[in-house]
Amino acid sequence: MLTFAIISDTHIRPKEGDLSSPFKVNLLANDRARYAVALIKSLKPEFTVHLGDVVHPLYHMKSYDQAWGMAREILEPLEPMLYFVPGNHDIGDKTIMDSPAKTINEISTRTYEKHQPEQRFSFETRGTLCVGINSSLFNSRTVEEDEQKDWLARTLHNSQARTKILFSHYPPMICHQEEVEHYDNYDPINRLWLLELAAQTNVDIIFSGHVHHFFFNRYKGVKLFCLPSTCFTRQDYAEMFSTHPAPEFGRDDTPKLGITVVEITDDGPKVSVIGTDGMSLESEQKQIVPSVEPRKTPLIPHLRHGIHTPRLLPYNGPMEEFSRKEARNDYPLLRLLQLGIEAIRVPGTDLAIPQAKKRLEDWCSLGGKVIPFFLGIQGDRLLKQIATTFSGEIQALEFLASSLEEMIPLGNQLSSISGMNIPFWVSKISSSSENLDPNSLYSHTVSSGFYPEELAAFPPRWSKEGLSGVVVQCPWEKEPSKYFQETLPFLPNSGVDLVVNIRLAKSNPSEGNFCQEAIKTRIDYFLEMSSQNKNMHLLLDTFEDIDRGYNPRYGLIDRLGNLRWSRFGSD
């Protein structure tokens, strides 16, 4: 196994400070970089790649050389196995008409080479080819651009390495291959050239930095990871989130800072983003070195919020003063990976939306599985199309009906398509229409799953008709131990799995549930019970906070896409 680390966008400044930034959080960059370096060192990678923007001052500023001196001191523990690709702060911005800083030129290149003699690199180790490029050169219309393209094409075509990794400061794209050029991507012509070259030469991953946020895309099988900074978040991207921004108008969103570890095994590359949370070595918090391998959890969260829709960010300089750019919040995807979640529950209707379907395919490309749910039975053609598209990635199909009477023909239909070899779960639409007491407070409600007391009415023959599991909800007001007293006796004779729908919403839609401790205690309890019962599955409602509308409650991540808890269960 080969293990290496990636650090990006450290934006180091001289020890005594300088005039290169008006933002207060930039004063913390050096200490945050030291912590990130110590964290990488403790994980003992075989080498480390810096994705650029090593320093913050630009090449024409008096403090540029002093910043590089400071960077050498801070990064020294990672030497000599430390490789650099130049960032725009290091060597000049890419060529674009409305660049807010000086673009790459002969002077900037010579200035950079005083501190880093090479603008690109390639080496092969243990069957893995690693290639780093100067992405500021693209679209510069220079001899150096042509030379780099020729070199890159030869290097990738000539290599017989089993795994190929490409490192670039600028990401080729943020949302999709057809996006217009802006400050944070490649121009369309060079983007397509690079992506096609990568696909033709079997590049596995392109890693990039620059935007200080996490993004994930794919192009013809090539995975594109845009990785976080160690020092600050770009505040223009705070517009992705439907909530108040993090401190300093979105620039100091510390849960999004981090480093990356890549493990390459016979099964391919595995990417782990490890948070540094803006910590420094002088912090009062103890330095905790997290495990690279996240603890797997059987939790299957409801993805009530869509994860596929991009937003148009306002044109508001200095980055985009004259145009709009699209950005999609990819933090839910990252947090699923960091929590060790293996399957997600989504509406089956997502599979009919091209953008949503593609995003689910992206999730599956990272090893994830999907549980689509449907109102009633669906046609054989649709279900078989799902099975074909997501071959091996569908963990189960969940079907909902409004009564037991409706489910008897549902069970018959399920048995007729049981050849799909996919587990079928049956669930109930439980709504306030069943409340016939005129003296009780009424409100419009609807939820997924049978109530425990309804299980006694189940026909015993159901277990023989293609049914794999029954979804039984646990309302927030139900004591978990009482819940299991009522449901577990059903399992031995039913022949089906118990699918627990853990509701975090209170039954009264006008009341919120914002008690983090109580929510985590409940989740931990269900996880413990699940570990003792192999025929149990845990649906968790909800993944991302619902902080407005009906049934407001906390989920596993907040509206900024940050984790509420990094792990569950006892350590």
Secondary structure, DSSP 8 states (H G I E B T S, - for coil): -EEEEEE----B--TT--SS---GGGGGHHHHHHHHHHHHHHH--S-EEE-S--BSS-TTSTTHHHHHHHHHHHHGGG-SSEEE---HHHH-B-S-TT-SS-B--HHHHHHHHTT-S-S-EEEEETTEEEEE--GGGTTS-SHHHHHHHHHHHHHHHH---SEEEEEESS-S-SS-TT----TTS--HHHHHHHHHHHHHTT--EEEE-SSSS-EEEEETTEEEEE---SS---GGGGGGSSS---TGGGT--GGG-EEEEEEEETTEEEEEEEE-TT--TTSSS------SS---B-EEEB--S-SS--EEE---SSS-SSS-EEE---HHHHHHHHTTB-EEEEEGGGGGSHHHHHHHHHHHHTT-EEEEEEES---HHHHHHHHHHTTTTB--EEEEESSHHHHHHHHHHHHHTGGG---EEEEEEEEGGG---TTS-----EEESB-GGGGGGS-GGGGGTT--EEEEEE-TTS-HHHHHHHHGGGHHHH-SEEEEEEE-S-SSTTS-B--HHHHHHHHHHHHHHHHT-TTEEEEEE-SB-B-SSSS-B--SB-TTS-BS-S--S--
